[in-house]
């Protein structure tokens, strides 16, 4: 009987072992673990410490191409990683003392594999694991990981949206709106809209690709005005802050890349498009390139480009070059705004 019982325990332990083995490969440091699929077994190497786990492709690393596929690191403050190229917040980790860390995915921004011979199959298997790695992060007995926490707009900006609803319901004038860092358009539109809460809406979109959604508030429109933005909010040190306000003749749009476009008339016969990126963990709009058209579409026109700041010199260019360069930024995100009247926590 004793032999039968021992045999049963051996079988049970074996089943548990192989069940865990089949579910994936556990890679761990002192604060968290990740699970890699079995198909990458033997193809990777790991560097780890208390702050992170870095995954490398063995073949690419041995060939002298680095082989870095992706890494996970924790940071106490967003400012500690905001300038890291290729960084993206995945969620938050809380330790036994209640300290909150941002869990950050860091991917390479340069070539890490042999692209000449194309010997990169094992590398790309590892590299593409980063797309779903947030779902494969495990906490320890003394830590807790919350995938997606601190990244989703619906969890971050409720008070901001409620403030806009309050401003519209209480008919704040332009001076009050400006004082509260809000667009004057909510007052300007009130005269022609009985229920402005149905006309103004909100949307969430990660415009700077740092893993954290921004909040966009704008007018629900169609055609060329669809997706127009009147107020932009972002997260700085885990707190929602106002970035910029737009208006009827000072319009902002998000593009389908990582840019914001500010378009406006600069004179009786001039139009300007300013392209910015929103700096991570900041309200800074960093200029990329500006375009200016002087004259009407159906008349003689002049086209200008500058890569300098507002005070930079405009360089005259051809119509074709102007259109070719500007086309990169012309694909606006046409938000299907949710009306403020439908907002629910």
C-alpha positions in Angstrom: 0.0 0.0 0.0 2.8 2.3 0.9 4.5 1.7 -2.5 1.3 2.4 -4.3 0.9 5.7 -2.4 4.5 6.8 -3.2 4.0 5.8 -6.8 0.9 8.0 -6.9 2.8 11.0 -5.5 5.5 10.5 -8.1 3.0 10.5 -10.9 1.2 13.5 -9.4 4.5 15.5 -9.2 5.4 14.5 -12.7 2.0 15.7 -14.0 2.4 19.0 -12.2 5.9 19.4 -13.5 5.1 18.7 -17.1 1.9 20.7 -16.9 3.9 23.7 -15.8 6.5 22.9 -18.4 3.9 22.8 -21.2 2.5 26.1 -20.2 5.7 27.9 -21.0 9.1 28.9 -19.7 9.2 31.0 -16.5 12.0 33.6 -16.4 12.1 35.5 -13.1 13.9 38.1 -11.1 13.3 39.2 -7.5 10.1 41.3 -8.2 8.4 39.7 -11.2 8.5 36.9 -13.7 7.5 36.4 -17.4 6.4 33.3 -19.2 8.0 32.6 -22.7 6.4 30.0 -25.0 8.1 26.7 -25.3 8.9 27.2 -29.0 11.6 29.6 -28.1 13.3 27.2 -25.7 17.1 27.2 -26.3 17.1 30.2 -28.7 17.5 33.0 -26.1 19.7 34.2 -23.4 18.8 36.4 -20.4 20.3 39.2 -18.5 18.4 40.1 -15.3 18.7 42.0 -12.1 16.3 43.5 -9.5 15.1 46.1 -11.9 14.6 44.2 -15.1 14.7 41.2 -17.5 16.4 41.5 -20.9 15.9 38.9 -23.6 18.5 38.3 -26.4 18.5 36.1 -29.4 21.5 33.7 -29.1 22.2 33.4 -32.9 22.2 37.2 -33.5 24.2 37.9 -30.3 26.9 35.3 -31.2 27.1 36.7 -34.7 28.0 40.1 -33.3 24.7 41.9 -34.0 23.6 42.5 -30.4 20.6 40.2 -30.5 18.6 42.3 -28.1 14.9 41.5 -28.7 13.1 43.2 -25.8 13.3 44.0 -22.2 11.1 44.7 -19.2 12.2 47.2 -16.5 10.5 48.8 -13.5 10.8 52.5 -12.6 9.5 54.4 -9.6 9.1 57.6 -11.6 7.9 58.1 -15.2 10.6 60.7 -15.6 13.2 58.0 -15.1 12.3 56.4 -18.5 10.5 59.1 -20.4 13.6 59.8 -22.6 14.3 56.1 -23.3 13.9 55.3 -27.0 11.5 52.5 -27.7 10.0 52.5 -24.2 6.3 51.8 -23.6 4.4 51.5 -20.3 2.6 48.2 -19.9 1.1 48.5 -16.4 2.1 48.9 -12.8 3.8 46.7 -10.2 3.2 47.2 -6.4 5.6 45.8 -3.9 4.9 44.7 -0.3 5.5 48.2 1.0 2.9 49.8 -1.4 5.6 51.3 -3.7 4.3 51.7 -7.2 6.5 51.0 -10.2 5.8 51.5 -13.8 6.4 48.3 -15.8 8.0 49.4 -19.0 8.7 47.5 -22.2 11.9 48.6 -24.0 12.5 47.5 -27.5 15.5 48.1 -29.7 15.6 51.1 -32.0 18.5 49.8 -34.2 19.3 46.6 -36.0 20.1 43.7 -33.7 20.2 40.9 -36.2 21.9 39.8 -39.4 19.7 41.6 -42.0 22.2 40.8 -44.9 21.9 37.1 -44.8 18.4 37.1 -43.4 19.3 34.7 -40.7 16.8 36.3 -38.3 13.9 33.8 -37.8 14.8 33.1 -34.2 15.3 36.7 -33.5 11.9 37.8 -34.8 10.2 35.1 -32.8 11.6 36.7 -29.7 11.1 40.2 -30.9 7.4 39.7 -31.6 6.7 38.3 -28.2 6.8 41.8 -26.9 3.4 42.4 -28.5 1.7 40.3 -25.9 4.3 40.1 -23.1 2.2 42.3 -20.8 -0.3 39.5 -20.5 2.5 37.1 -19.5 4.0 39.1 -16.6 3.6 37.3 -13.3 3.8 38.8 -9.8 5.6 37.2 -6.9 4.3 36.3 -3.4 5.3 39.8 -2.2 4.4 41.8 -5.3 1.3 42.4 -7.4 1.3 43.3 -11.2 -1.6 45.1 -12.8 -1.5 44.8 -16.5 -2.7 48.0 -18.3 -3.1 50.0 -15.1 -2.1 53.6 -15.5 -2.3 53.4 -19.3 -6.0 53.4 -20.2 -7.7 56.7 -20.7 -11.0 55.5 -19.3 -9.2 55.1 -15.9 -7.2 58.3 -16.0 -9.3 61.3 -17.1 -12.7 61.0 -15.4 -12.3 64.2 -13.4 -11.3 66.1 -16.5 -14.3 65.0 -18.5 -16.6 65.8 -15.6 -15.1 69.3 -15.4 -15.9 69.8 -19.1 -19.5 68.7 -18.5 -19.7 71.1 -15.5 -18.4 74.0 -17.7 -21.0 73.4 -20.4 -23.9 72.9 -17.9 -22.9 76.1 -16.1 -22.4 78.1 -19.3 -18.9 79.2 -18.4 -17.9 82.3 -20.5 -14.7 82.5 -22.5 -12.7 84.2 -19.7 -13.7 81.5 -17.2 -12.8 78.8 -19.7 -9.4 80.3 -20.5 -8.7 80.7 -16.8 -9.4 77.0 -16.4 -7.1 76.1 -19.4 -10.1 75.1 -21.6 -11.0 76.0 -25.1 -13.3 79.1 -25.7 -15.2 77.0 -28.2 -17.5 75.5 -25.6 -18.9 79.0 -25.1 -18.8 79.9 -28.8 -20.8 76.8 -29.8 -23.4 77.2 -27.0 -25.4 79.8 -28.8 -26.3 77.5 -31.7 -26.6 74.2 -29.8 -29.4 73.6 -27.3 -27.7 70.6 -25.9 -24.0 71.1 -26.3 -23.2 67.9 -24.4 -24.4 66.0 -27.5 -22.1 68.2 -29.8 -18.9 67.9 -27.8 -17.2 64.5 -27.3 -14.1 62.8 -26.0 -11.7 60.1 -27.2 -8.6 58.3 -26.0 -5.5 57.8 -28.2 -1.8 57.2 -27.5 -0.5 59.9 -29.7 3.2 59.7 -28.7 3.4 55.9 -28.5 4.6 55.7 -24.9 1.9 53.2 -23.9 -0.3 55.8 -22.1 -3.4 57.2 -23.8 -4.1 60.9 -24.1 -7.5 62.5 -23.8 -8.9 64.5 -26.7 -12.0 66.6 -26.4 -13.5 68.1 -29.6 -16.5 68.8 -31.7 -18.5 66.0 -33.2 -18.4 66.8 -36.9 -18.1 65.2 -40.3 -16.0 65.9 -43.4 -12.8 67.9 -43.1 -13.7 68.9 -39.5 -14.1 65.3 -38.3 -11.7 64.7 -35.5 -11.0 68.3 -34.7 -9.5 68.8 -31.2 -10.2 71.6 -28.8 -8.4 70.3 -25.7 -5.6 67.8 -25.2 -4.7 66.2 -21.9 -1.8 63.8 -21.1 -0.3 62.1 -18.0 2.8 63.7 -16.3 4.2 61.8 -13.3 0.9 59.8 -13.2 -1.3 62.9 -13.0 -3.6 64.3 -15.8 -2.5 67.7 -17.1 -3.6 70.0 -19.9 -1.4 70.3 -23.0 -3.0 72.8 -25.3 -6.4 74.3 -26.5 -7.5 74.9 -30.0 -10.3 76.9 -31.6 -12.2 77.6 -34.7 -9.3 79.1 -36.6 -6.6 77.4 -34.6 -7.3 73.7 -35.1 -5.5 70.7 -33.8 -5.7 67.2 -35.3 -3.9 63.9 -34.4 -2.3 62.0 -37.2 -2.2 58.2 -37.6 1.5 58.2 -36.7 2.8 60.0 -33.6 2.3 63.6 -34.6 -0.1 66.5 -33.8 -1.0 69.0 -36.5 -1.9 72.6 -35.8 -3.4 74.3 -38.8 -4.5 77.9 -39.1 -4.7 80.9 -41.4 -1.7 83.2 -40.8 -3.0 86.0 -42.9 -5.7 87.0 -45.4 -4.2 84.6 -48.0 -2.0 82.3 -46.0 -2.4 78.9 -44.4 0.1 77.2 -42.0 0.4 73.7 -40.8 2.7 73.1 -37.8 3.7 69.5 -37.0 4.6 68.6 -33.4 5.3 65.5 -31.3 4.1 65.4 -27.7 7.1 64.7 -25.5 6.6 61.8 -23.2 5.7 62.6 -19.6 5.5 66.2 -20.5 3.2 68.9 -21.9 5.9 70.0 -24.4 4.9 70.1 -28.0 8.2 69.7 -29.9 8.3 71.1 -33.4 9.1 68.8 -36.3 8.3 70.7 -39.5 6.1 73.6 -40.6 4.4 74.2 -43.9 3.0 77.4 -45.4 0.9 78.1 -48.5 0.5 81.6 -49.8 -2.3 82.1 -52.3 -5.4 80.2 -53.2 -5.5 76.6 -54.6 -7.0 77.8 -58.0 -4.6 80.8 -58.3 -0.8 81.3 -58.3 0.5 80.1 -55.0 3.8 79.9 -53.2 4.9 77.0 -51.0 7.3 77.2 -48.0 8.8 74.7 -45.6 10.9 75.2 -42.4 12.4 72.8 -40.0 13.2 75.5 -37.5 11.0 77.0 -34.7 8.4 79.7 -35.1 11.1 82.2 -35.7 12.9 80.1 -38.3 13.3 81.2 -41.9 10.8 79.9 -44.4 12.4 78.1 -47.4 10.5 78.4 -50.7 9.9 75.1 -52.5 8.0 73.6 -55.4 4.4 72.6 -55.2 5.3 69.0 -55.7 8.0 68.9 -52.9 5.6 70.7 -50.6 2.8 68.2 -51.2 5.1 65.2 -51.0 6.5 66.2 -47.6 3.2 67.3 -46.2 1.5 64.1 -47.3 3.3 62.2 -44.5 1.2 64.1 -42.0 -2.1 64.5 -43.8 -3.7 61.3 -42.5 -5.7 62.6 -39.6 -7.2 60.5 -36.9 -10.9 61.0 -37.5 -12.1 60.4 -34.0 -15.6 59.0 -33.5 -16.1 61.1 -30.3 -18.3 59.8 -27.6 -20.7 62.6 -26.7 -20.2 64.1 -23.3 -23.9 63.4 -22.6 -23.1 59.7 -22.7 -20.1 59.8 -20.3 -20.2 57.2 -17.5 -17.5 56.3 -15.1 
